[in-house]
Amino acid sequence: MGWRLTAPSGSPPGRSSRRREPDRAQPFGPPRARSLAPGAPLRLTLRPYFLIVPALLLTCGILYPFGLGLYYTLFDFSASKPQPDMVRLQNYETVFTQDAFWNSAWVTVLYAVGAAAVETVLGVAVALLLHRSSPAGRVLEKILILPLMIAPVIAAIIWKLMLQPSVGVVNHLLKPFGLGGVQWTDTPTGALLSSIAVDVWVYTPFVAILALAGLRSLPTSPFEAAAVDGAGWWYTFRRLTLPMLWPYVLVAVIFRFMDSLKVFDIIYALTEGGPGDSTVVLQIRAYLEAIRFQRYSFGISYTIVLWAVVYLAAMVLVRHLGRIQRKAAEAK
């Protein structure tokens, strides 16, 4: 209970007496929301509804095309059949019974796992190097974001020219070492590795920036205590840095793995899915079925399957991220 000073009746203004009166008891609990007066302007009454209009428009803009595409997968709509018949789940049954689907799914997994793993390792390594403040490090931080400023399809076209066997600059630089004339994108393995390499070149800076931000937000007291105890660099990194940095790294892994599962631009600009179908991922397979072969419902079925795969992978990774964050908070 609080007290306040009151002036007695008859005392001159500006003076206060030592007599105190108890304040009114305040009810426990959160403060009640202030209600609008009956005569409040209409704009104040409608303001909360106006604020949710952009969110509703965005939700409708996302759900309407998705629902329409899901509806089209129940038909056999194509360029040769403008009046489609309902086939229910036959498109999905055909997708899962095709060898082409499983080949594309395998290529997609290889690409996503390979790109995300290499980008994570290189990104964390670059972040550790840049974490040590130096003039060269500050310059490299500015240069690091340059690949992110280039559109992925433009980067793929540039690398396609650089990887040309006869006139490409890569073979020209490797020629003194006896490695000239390599067919980078003309073999199935080379095409897949070249696509992953371009993805790594474009998106490793993204992982490095996230990891560097995480390193700079870590508390310094555990590292100072480890230095006093004489702990080595590897022990400090394995026992302190990596456990506390892992939530930031996992966020980068989630973004890159989900994005790699949906890749289209880099592979299509670099190899167009070839040679053969060695780099035809699920996104390119959906494009070929819907646009090139003009089997629209069948192509949309591929995109719905891809969406389900990405959604399930994101759920698993986000749940794992929550557990890692709780462990990191306990470690701090």
C-alpha positions as YAML, in Angstrom:
chain: A
units: angstrom
residues:
- id: 1
  name: MET
  ca: [0.00, 0.00, 0.00]
- id: 2
  name: GLY
  ca: [1.44, 3.39, -0.96]
- id: 3
  name: TRP
  ca: [1.13, 6.77, 0.78]
- id: 4
  name: ARG
  ca: [0.79, 10.29, -0.54]
- id: 5
  name: LEU
  ca: [1.24, 13.71, 1.09]
- id: 6
  name: THR
  ca: [-1.85, 15.93, 1.46]
- id: 7
  name: ALA
  ca: [-2.11, 19.59, 2.36]
- id: 8
  name: PRO
  ca: [-4.38, 20.41, 5.30]
- id: 9
  name: SER
  ca: [-7.25, 22.85, 4.85]
- id: 10
  name: GLY
  ca: [-5.97, 26.24, 5.92]
- id: 11
  name: SER
  ca: [-2.33, 25.75, 5.07]
- id: 12
  name: PRO
  ca: [-0.90, 28.14, 2.50]
- id: 13
  name: PRO
  ca: [-0.60, 26.89, -1.05]
- id: 14
  name: GLY
  ca: [2.70, 25.36, -2.01]
- id: 15
  name: ARG
  ca: [3.23, 23.77, 1.40]
- id: 16
  name: SER
  ca: [2.53, 20.20, 2.27]
- id: 17
  name: SER
  ca: [1.80, 18.56, 5.58]
- id: 18
  name: ARG
  ca: [3.39, 15.42, 6.94]
- id: 19
  name: ARG
  ca: [-0.01, 13.78, 7.28]
- id: 20
  name: ARG
  ca: [-0.37, 10.97, 4.77]
- id: 21
  name: GLU
  ca: [-3.36, 9.21, 3.38]
- id: 22
  name: PRO
  ca: [-3.30, 5.68, 2.04]
- id: 23
  name: ASP
  ca: [-3.68, 5.23, -1.71]
- id: 24
  name: ARG
  ca: [-6.55, 3.29, -3.06]
- id: 25
  name: ALA
  ca: [-5.82, -0.40, -3.36]
- id: 26
  name: GLN
  ca: [-5.15, -1.41, -6.96]
- id: 27
  name: PRO
  ca: [-6.61, -4.74, -8.10]
- id: 28
  name: PHE
  ca: [-4.18, -7.51, -8.95]
- id: 29
  name: GLY
  ca: [-3.83, -8.77, -12.50]
- id: 30
  name: PRO
  ca: [-3.07, -7.19, -15.89]
- id: 31
  name: PRO
  ca: [-4.44, -3.72, -16.60]
- id: 32
  name: ARG
  ca: [-7.76, -3.66, -18.37]
- id: 33
  name: ALA
  ca: [-7.87, -2.53, -21.96]
- id: 34
  name: ARG
  ca: [-9.14, 0.99, -22.43]
- id: 35
  name: SER
  ca: [-12.45, 0.97, -24.23]
- id: 36
  name: LEU
  ca: [-13.41, 3.62, -26.72]
- id: 37
  name: ALA
  ca: [-15.89, 6.23, -25.66]
- id: 38
  name: PRO
  ca: [-19.38, 5.93, -27.15]
- id: 39
  name: GLY
  ca: [-18.79, 9.04, -29.23]
- id: 40
  name: ALA
  ca: [-15.37, 8.01, -30.57]
- id: 41
  name: PRO
  ca: [-14.71, 8.74, -34.26]
- id: 42
  name: LEU
  ca: [-15.51, 6.00, -36.72]
- id: 43
  name: ARG
  ca: [-11.90, 5.81, -37.89]
- id: 44
  name: LEU
  ca: [-10.75, 4.79, -34.41]
- id: 45
  name: THR
  ca: [-13.37, 2.05, -34.32]
- id: 46
  name: LEU
  ca: [-12.41, 0.68, -37.73]
- id: 47
  name: ARG
  ca: [-8.64, 1.05, -37.35]
- id: 48
  name: PRO
  ca: [-8.00, -2.53, -36.08]
- id: 49
  name: TYR
  ca: [-9.90, -3.93, -39.06]
- id: 50
  name: PHE
  ca: [-7.95, -1.79, -41.51]
- id: 51
  name: LEU
  ca: [-4.66, -3.01, -40.04]
- id: 52
  name: ILE
  ca: [-5.42, -6.66, -40.84]
- id: 53
  name: VAL
  ca: [-6.42, -5.97, -44.46]
- id: 54
  name: PRO
  ca: [-2.84, -6.37, -45.86]
- id: 55
  name: ALA
  ca: [-2.44, -9.69, -44.04]
- id: 56
  name: LEU
  ca: [-5.79, -10.91, -45.39]
- id: 57
  name: LEU
  ca: [-4.87, -9.88, -48.94]
- id: 58
  name: LEU
  ca: [-1.51, -11.63, -48.68]
- id: 59
  name: THR
  ca: [-3.16, -14.77, -47.31]
- id: 60
  name: CYS
  ca: [-5.73, -14.81, -50.10]
- id: 61
  name: GLY
  ca: [-3.02, -14.20, -52.69]
- id: 62
  name: ILE
  ca: [-1.18, -17.29, -51.43]
- id: 63
  name: LEU
  ca: [-4.05, -19.65, -50.70]
- id: 64
  name: TYR
  ca: [-6.12, -19.00, -53.83]
- id: 65
  name: PRO
  ca: [-3.49, -20.12, -56.40]
- id: 66
  name: PHE
  ca: [-2.50, -23.01, -54.15]
- id: 67
  name: GLY
  ca: [-6.09, -24.19, -53.76]
- id: 68
  name: LEU
  ca: [-6.77, -23.75, -57.48]
- id: 69
  name: GLY
  ca: [-3.68, -25.78, -58.38]
- id: 70
  name: LEU
  ca: [-4.65, -28.49, -55.92]
- id: 71
  name: TYR
  ca: [-8.10, -28.59, -57.53]
- id: 72
  name: TYR
  ca: [-6.62, -28.91, -61.04]
- id: 73
  name: THR
  ca: [-4.63, -31.97, -60.01]
- id: 74
  name: LEU
  ca: [-7.92, -33.88, -59.72]
- id: 75
  name: PHE
  ca: [-8.46, -33.53, -63.50]
- id: 76
  name: ASP
  ca: [-6.55, -34.59, -66.63]
- id: 77
  name: PHE
  ca: [-6.29, -31.07, -68.00]
- id: 78
  name: SER
  ca: [-3.79, -30.69, -70.87]
- id: 79
  name: ALA
  ca: [-3.34, -28.86, -74.18]
- id: 80
  name: SER
  ca: [-4.76, -31.84, -76.06]
- id: 81
  name: LYS
  ca: [-7.76, -32.06, -73.74]
- id: 82
  name: PRO
  ca: [-9.19, -28.60, -73.00]
- id: 83
  name: GLN
  ca: [-12.37, -30.18, -71.57]
- id: 84
  name: PRO
  ca: [-10.86, -32.34, -68.83]
- id: 85
  name: ASP
  ca: [-12.44, -35.21, -66.95]
- id: 86
  name: MET
  ca: [-12.11, -35.73, -63.23]
- id: 87
  name: VAL
  ca: [-9.57, -38.45, -62.49]
- id: 88
  name: ARG
  ca: [-9.39, -37.88, -58.71]
- id: 89
  name: LEU
  ca: [-5.98, -39.06, -57.43]
- id: 90
  name: GLN
  ca: [-4.84, -40.76, -60.63]
- id: 91
  name: ASN
  ca: [-2.26, -38.04, -61.36]
- id: 92
  name: TYR
  ca: [-0.56, -38.65, -58.01]
- id: 93
  name: GLU
  ca: [-0.67, -42.40, -58.56]
- id: 94
  name: THR
  ca: [1.02, -41.94, -61.94]
- id: 95
  name: VAL
  ca: [3.64, -39.65, -60.39]
- id: 96
  name: PHE
  ca: [4.65, -42.14, -57.72]
- id: 97
  name: THR
  ca: [4.76, -45.08, -60.15]
- id: 98
  name: GLN
  ca: [7.06, -43.35, -62.65]
- id: 99
  name: ASP
  ca: [10.77, -44.07, -62.65]
- id: 100
  name: ALA
  ca: [11.34, -40.48, -63.75]
- id: 101
  name: PHE
  ca: [9.88, -39.20, -60.48]
- id: 102
  name: TRP
  ca: [12.17, -41.31, -58.31]
- id: 103
  name: ASN
  ca: [15.18, -40.35, -60.40]
- id: 104
  name: SER
  ca: [14.31, -36.66, -60.02]
- id: 105
  name: ALA
  ca: [13.68, -37.12, -56.29]
- id: 106
  name: TRP
  ca: [17.11, -38.75, -55.88]
- id: 107
  name: VAL
  ca: [18.84, -35.98, -57.83]
- id: 108
  name: THR
  ca: [16.98, -33.36, -55.76]
- id: 109
  name: VAL
  ca: [18.09, -34.93, -52.47]
- id: 110
  name: LEU
  ca: [21.70, -35.23, -53.65]
- id: 111
  name: TYR
  ca: [21.72, -31.62, -54.77]
- id: 112
  name: ALA
  ca: [20.07, -30.26, -51.61]
- id: 113
  name: VAL
  ca: [22.20, -32.25, -49.16]
- id: 114
  name: GLY
  ca: [25.43, -31.57, -51.04]
- id: 115
  name: ALA
  ca: [24.84, -27.85, -51.49]
- id: 116
  name: ALA
  ca: [23.62, -27.27, -47.92]
- id: 117
  name: ALA
  ca: [26.50, -29.27, -46.38]
- id: 118
  name: VAL
  ca: [29.26, -27.56, -48.35]
- id: 119
  name: GLU
  ca: [27.78, -24.10, -47.86]
- id: 120
  name: THR
  ca: [27.46, -24.68, -44.11]
- id: 121
  name: VAL
  ca: [31.05, -25.81, -43.67]
- id: 122
  name: LEU
  ca: [32.51, -23.05, -45.85]
- id: 123
  name: GLY
  ca: [30.20, -20.40, -44.40]
- id: 124
  name: VAL
  ca: [31.16, -21.19, -40.80]
- id: 125
  name: ALA
  ca: [34.85, -21.32, -41.74]
- id: 126
  name: VAL
  ca: [34.65, -17.92, -43.44]
- id: 127
  name: ALA
  ca: [32.77, -16.49, -40.46]
- id: 128
  name: LEU
  ca: [35.46, -17.73, -38.07]
- id: 129
  name: LEU
  ca: [38.14, -16.07, -40.19]
- id: 130
  name: LEU
  ca: [36.26, -12.77, -40.39]
- id: 131
  name: HIS
  ca: [35.45, -12.81, -36.67]
- id: 132
  name: ARG
  ca: [39.02, -11.81, -35.89]
- id: 133
  name: SER
  ca: [38.93, -8.04, -36.38]
- id: 134
  name: SER
  ca: [41.49, -6.82, -38.88]
- id: 135
  name: PRO
  ca: [41.57, -4.30, -41.73]
- id: 136
  name: ALA
  ca: [41.64, -7.13, -44.28]
- id: 137
  name: GLY
  ca: [38.66, -8.77, -42.60]
- id: 138
  name: ARG
  ca: [36.60, -5.60, -42.79]
- id: 139
  name: VAL
  ca: [37.35, -5.34, -46.52]
- id: 140
  name: LEU
  ca: [36.46, -8.99, -47.07]
- id: 141
  name: GLU
  ca: [33.12, -8.47, -45.32]
- id: 142
  name: LYS
  ca: [32.17, -5.97, -48.01]
- id: 143
  name: ILE
  ca: [33.36, -8.24, -50.84]
- id: 144
  name: LEU
  ca: [31.58, -11.24, -49.33]
- id: 145
  name: ILE
  ca: [28.11, -10.03, -50.25]
- id: 146
  name: LEU
  ca: [28.88, -9.51, -53.94]
- id: 147
  name: PRO
  ca: [27.65, -12.98, -55.06]
- id: 148
  name: LEU
  ca: [24.36, -12.33, -53.27]
- id: 149
  name: MET
  ca: [23.88, -9.20, -55.38]
- id: 150
  name: ILE
  ca: [23.88, -11.25, -58.60]
- id: 151
  name: ALA
  ca: [20.74, -13.05, -59.72]
- id: 152
  name: PRO
  ca: [21.27, -16.85, -59.54]
- id: 153
  name: VAL
  ca: [20.33, -17.32, -63.22]
- id: 154
  name: ILE
  ca: [22.89, -14.67, -64.25]
- id: 155
  name: ALA
  ca: [25.53, -16.33, -62.08]
- id: 156
  name: ALA
  ca: [24.73, -19.69, -63.70]
- id: 157
  name: ILE
  ca: [25.10, -18.23, -67.20]
- id: 158
  name: ILE
  ca: [28.44, -16.66, -66.26]
- id: 159
  name: TRP
  ca: [29.71, -19.96, -64.89]
- id: 160
  name: LYS
  ca: [28.40, -21.81, -67.96]
- id: 161
  name: LEU
  ca: [30.66, -19.64, -70.13]
- id: 162
  name: MET
  ca: [33.58, -20.03, -67.74]
- id: 163
  name: LEU
  ca: [33.22, -23.84, -67.72]
- id: 164
  name: GLN
  ca: [33.21, -24.23, -71.50]
- id: 165
  name: PRO
  ca: [35.73, -26.97, -72.38]
- id: 166
  name: SER
  ca: [37.40, -25.11, -75.27]
- id: 167
  name: VAL
  ca: [37.09, -21.36, -74.56]
- id: 168
  name: GLY
  ca: [36.25, -21.33, -70.83]
- id: 169
  name: VAL
  ca: [38.54, -19.47, -68.46]
- id: 170
  name: VAL
  ca: [38.54, -22.31, -65.91]
- id: 171
  name: ASN
  ca: [40.18, -24.80, -68.28]
- id: 172
  name: HIS
  ca: [42.53, -22.08, -69.46]
- id: 173
  name: LEU
  ca: [43.74, -21.54, -65.87]
- id: 174
  name: LEU
  ca: [44.06, -25.28, -65.24]
- id: 175
  name: LYS
  ca: [45.90, -26.00, -68.50]
- id: 176
  name: PRO
  ca: [49.42, -25.33, -67.05]
- id: 177
  name: PHE
  ca: [48.71, -28.04, -64.45]
- id: 178
  name: GLY
  ca: [47.74, -30.59, -67.09]
- id: 179
  name: LEU
  ca: [44.00, -30.36, -66.33]
- id: 180
  name: GLY
  ca: [42.83, -28.52, -69.42]
- id: 181
  name: GLY
  ca: [39.96, -29.78, -71.55]
- id: 182
  name: VAL
  ca: [37.79, -31.05, -68.67]
- id: 183
  name: GLN
  ca: [34.16, -31.63, -69.72]
- id: 184
  name: TRP
  ca: [32.59, -29.94, -66.72]
- id: 185
  name: THR
  ca: [28.92, -30.11, -67.70]
- id: 186
  name: ASP
  ca: [28.98, -32.81, -70.39]
- id: 187
  name: THR
  ca: [28.97, -35.80, -68.02]
- id: 188
  name: PRO
  ca: [26.25, -36.69, -65.49]
- id: 189
  name: THR
  ca: [28.54, -36.47, -62.46]
- id: 190
  name: GLY
  ca: [30.30, -33.35, -63.71]
- id: 191
  name: ALA
  ca: [27.02, -31.58, -64.45]
- id: 192
  name: LEU
  ca: [25.65, -32.26, -60.96]
- id: 193
  name: LEU
  ca: [28.89, -31.23, -59.23]
- id: 194
  name: SER
  ca: [29.13, -28.09, -61.37]
- id: 195
  name: SER
  ca: [25.57, -27.13, -60.43]
- id: 196
  name: ILE
  ca: [26.34, -27.62, -56.74]
- id: 197
  name: ALA
  ca: [29.53, -25.57, -57.13]
- id: 198
  name: VAL
  ca: [27.61, -22.63, -58.62]
- id: 199
  name: ASP
  ca: [25.06, -22.84, -55.82]
- id: 200
  name: VAL
  ca: [27.89, -22.86, -53.27]
- id: 201
  name: TRP
  ca: [29.49, -19.81, -54.90]
- id: 202
  name: VAL
  ca: [26.24, -17.86, -54.81]
- id: 203
  name: TYR
  ca: [24.90, -18.74, -51.35]
- id: 204
  name: THR
  ca: [27.93, -19.42, -49.13]
- id: 205
  name: PRO
  ca: [28.06, -15.69, -48.23]
- id: 206
  name: PHE
  ca: [24.50, -15.97, -46.89]
- id: 207
  name: VAL
  ca: [25.55, -18.71, -44.45]
- id: 208
  name: ALA
  ca: [28.73, -16.81, -43.55]
- id: 209
  name: ILE
  ca: [26.81, -13.63, -42.72]
- id: 210
  name: LEU
  ca: [24.39, -15.50, -40.44]
- id: 211
  name: ALA
  ca: [27.23, -17.36, -38.72]
- id: 212
  name: LEU
  ca: [29.23, -14.15, -38.30]
- id: 213
  name: ALA
  ca: [26.23, -12.42, -36.70]
- id: 214
  name: GLY
  ca: [25.88, -15.37, -34.34]
- id: 215
  name: LEU
  ca: [29.58, -15.26, -33.40]
- id: 216
  name: ARG
  ca: [29.39, -11.59, -32.54]
- id: 217
  name: SER
  ca: [26.36, -12.14, -30.31]
- id: 218
  name: LEU
  ca: [27.95, -14.86, -28.16]
- id: 219
  name: PRO
  ca: [28.85, -13.97, -24.55]
- id: 220
  name: THR
  ca: [32.55, -13.41, -23.88]
- id: 221
  name: SER
  ca: [32.75, -14.64, -20.29]
- id: 222
  name: PRO
  ca: [32.90, -18.40, -21.13]
- id: 223
  name: PHE
  ca: [35.73, -17.81, -23.60]
- id: 224
  name: GLU
  ca: [37.66, -15.68, -21.10]
- id: 225
  name: ALA
  ca: [37.31, -18.42, -18.48]
- id: 226
  name: ALA
  ca: [38.49, -21.04, -20.99]
- id: 227
  name: ALA
  ca: [41.52, -18.89, -21.87]
- id: 228
  name: VAL
  ca: [42.40, -18.53, -18.18]
- id: 229
  name: ASP
  ca: [42.19, -22.31, -17.77]
- id: 230
  name: GLY
  ca: [44.55, -22.78, -20.72]
- id: 231
  name: ALA
  ca: [42.04, -24.39, -23.11]
- id: 232
  name: GLY
  ca: [43.23, -24.75, -26.69]
- id: 233
  name: TRP
  ca: [41.53, -23.38, -29.81]
- id: 234
  name: TRP
  ca: [40.05, -26.70, -30.89]
- id: 235
  name: TYR
  ca: [38.72, -27.51, -27.43]
- id: 236
  name: THR
  ca: [37.16, -24.05, -27.13]
- id: 237
  name: PHE
  ca: [35.58, -24.32, -30.55]
- id: 238
  name: ARG
  ca: [34.22, -27.82, -29.95]
- id: 239
  name: ARG
  ca: [32.97, -27.27, -26.40]
- id: 240
  name: LEU
  ca: [31.94, -23.61, -26.38]
- id: 241
  name: THR
  ca: [31.74, -21.95, -29.79]
- id: 242
  name: LEU
  ca: [29.98, -24.65, -31.77]
- id: 243
  name: PRO
  ca: [27.28, -25.55, -29.19]
- id: 244
  name: MET
  ca: [26.33, -21.89, -28.72]
- id: 245
  name: LEU
  ca: [26.64, -21.09, -32.43]
- id: 246
  name: TRP
  ca: [24.66, -24.12, -33.58]
- id: 247
  name: PRO
  ca: [21.19, -22.44, -33.46]
- id: 248
  name: TYR
  ca: [22.38, -19.77, -35.90]
- id: 249
  name: VAL
  ca: [23.98, -22.38, -38.14]
- id: 250
  name: LEU
  ca: [20.82, -24.48, -38.11]
- id: 251
  name: VAL
  ca: [18.76, -21.48, -39.21]
- id: 252
  name: ALA
  ca: [21.06, -21.11, -42.21]
- id: 253
  name: VAL
  ca: [20.82, -24.86, -42.90]
- id: 254
  name: ILE
  ca: [17.01, -24.70, -42.84]
- id: 255
  name: PHE
  ca: [16.91, -21.82, -45.30]
- id: 256
  name: ARG
  ca: [19.47, -23.32, -47.66]
- id: 257
  name: PHE
  ca: [18.13, -26.87, -47.55]
- id: 258
  name: MET
  ca: [14.56, -25.76, -48.24]
- id: 259
  name: ASP
  ca: [15.70, -23.45, -51.03]
- id: 260
  name: SER
  ca: [17.88, -26.17, -52.57]
- id: 261
  name: LEU
  ca: [14.95, -28.59, -52.66]
- id: 262
  name: LYS
  ca: [13.10, -26.04, -54.82]
- id: 263
  name: VAL
  ca: [16.03, -25.16, -57.09]
- id: 264
  name: PHE
  ca: [15.26, -24.40, -60.71]
- id: 265
  name: ASP
  ca: [17.10, -21.37, -62.03]
- id: 266
  name: ILE
  ca: [20.72, -22.43, -61.46]
- id: 267
  name: ILE
  ca: [20.37, -25.93, -62.89]
- id: 268
  name: TYR
  ca: [18.18, -24.93, -65.83]
- id: 269
  name: ALA
  ca: [20.47, -22.06, -66.85]
- id: 270
  name: LEU
  ca: [23.60, -24.20, -66.46]
- id: 271
  name: THR
  ca: [22.60, -27.63, -67.83]
- id: 272
  name: GLU
  ca: [18.86, -27.50, -68.67]
- id: 273
  name: GLY
  ca: [18.56, -30.77, -66.77]
- id: 274
  name: GLY
  ca: [21.12, -32.60, -68.87]
- id: 275
  name: PRO
  ca: [22.99, -34.48, -70.00]
- id: 276
  name: GLY
  ca: [20.01, -36.77, -70.30]
- id: 277
  name: ASP
  ca: [18.05, -36.46, -67.07]
- id: 278
  name: SER
  ca: [21.08, -36.48, -64.75]
- id: 279
  name: THR
  ca: [20.27, -33.03, -63.29]
- id: 280
  name: VAL
  ca: [16.49, -33.03, -63.70]
- id: 281
  name: VAL
  ca: [15.31, -32.14, -60.18]
- id: 282
  name: LEU
  ca: [11.64, -32.17, -59.17]
- id: 283
  name: GLN
  ca: [11.15, -28.50, -60.01]
- id: 284
  name: ILE
  ca: [12.52, -28.96, -63.53]
- id: 285
  name: ARG
  ca: [10.47, -32.14, -63.95]
- id: 286
  name: ALA
  ca: [7.32, -30.20, -63.08]
- id: 287
  name: TYR
  ca: [8.30, -27.51, -65.60]
- id: 288
  name: LEU
  ca: [8.88, -30.06, -68.34]
- id: 289
  name: GLU
  ca: [5.57, -31.81, -67.75]
- id: 290
  name: ALA
  ca: [3.46, -28.65, -67.42]
- id: 291
  name: ILE
  ca: [5.10, -26.29, -69.93]
- id: 292
  name: ARG
  ca: [7.07, -28.29, -72.47]
- id: 293
  name: PHE
  ca: [4.82, -31.37, -72.65]
- id: 294
  name: GLN
  ca: [1.70, -29.27, -71.86]
- id: 295
  name: ARG
  ca: [0.27, -31.78, -69.40]
- id: 296
  name: TYR
  ca: [-0.84, -29.13, -66.96]
- id: 297
  name: SER
  ca: [-2.57, -31.20, -64.28]
- id: 298
  name: PHE
  ca: [0.25, -33.72, -64.22]
- id: 299
  name: GLY
  ca: [2.88, -30.99, -63.90]
- id: 300
  name: ILE
  ca: [0.98, -29.32, -61.06]
- id: 301
  name: SER
  ca: [0.88, -32.69, -59.29]
- id: 302
  name: TYR
  ca: [4.68, -32.64, -59.24]
- id: 303
  name: THR
  ca: [4.68, -29.21, -57.61]
- id: 304
  name: ILE
  ca: [2.19, -30.32, -54.95]
- id: 305
  name: VAL
  ca: [4.37, -33.34, -54.13]
- id: 306
  name: LEU
  ca: [7.41, -31.06, -53.95]
- id: 307
  name: TRP
  ca: [5.54, -28.69, -51.64]
- id: 308
  name: ALA
  ca: [4.68, -31.59, -49.32]
- id: 309
  name: VAL
  ca: [8.32, -32.72, -49.24]
- id: 310
  name: VAL
  ca: [9.57, -29.21, -48.42]
- id: 311
  name: TYR
  ca: [6.88, -28.72, -45.78]
- id: 312
  name: LEU
  ca: [7.68, -31.98, -43.99]
- id: 313
  name: ALA
  ca: [11.42, -31.29, -44.12]
- id: 314
  name: ALA
  ca: [10.86, -27.80, -42.70]
- id: 315
  name: MET
  ca: [8.74, -29.16, -39.85]
- id: 316
  name: VAL
  ca: [11.42, -31.67, -38.84]
- id: 317
  name: LEU
  ca: [14.23, -29.10, -39.01]
- id: 318
  name: VAL
  ca: [12.29, -26.41, -37.12]
- id: 319
  name: ARG
  ca: [11.48, -28.83, -34.30]
- id: 320
  name: HIS
  ca: [15.13, -29.80, -34.11]
- id: 321
  name: LEU
  ca: [16.01, -26.09, -34.05]
- id: 322
  name: GLY
  ca: [13.76, -25.59, -31.03]
- id: 323
  name: ARG
  ca: [15.55, -28.33, -29.10]
- id: 324
  name: ILE
  ca: [18.95, -26.93, -30.07]
- id: 325
  name: GLN
  ca: [17.95, -23.43, -28.96]
- id: 326
  name: ARG
  ca: [16.85, -24.70, -25.56]
- id: 327
  name: LYS
  ca: [20.16, -26.52, -25.09]
- id: 328
  name: ALA
  ca: [22.11, -23.42, -26.17]
- id: 329
  name: ALA
  ca: [20.15, -21.27, -23.70]
- id: 330
  name: GLU
  ca: [21.03, -23.70, -20.91]
- id: 331
  name: ALA
  ca: [24.69, -23.64, -21.94]
- id: 332
  name: LYS
  ca: [24.77, -19.84, -21.69]
...
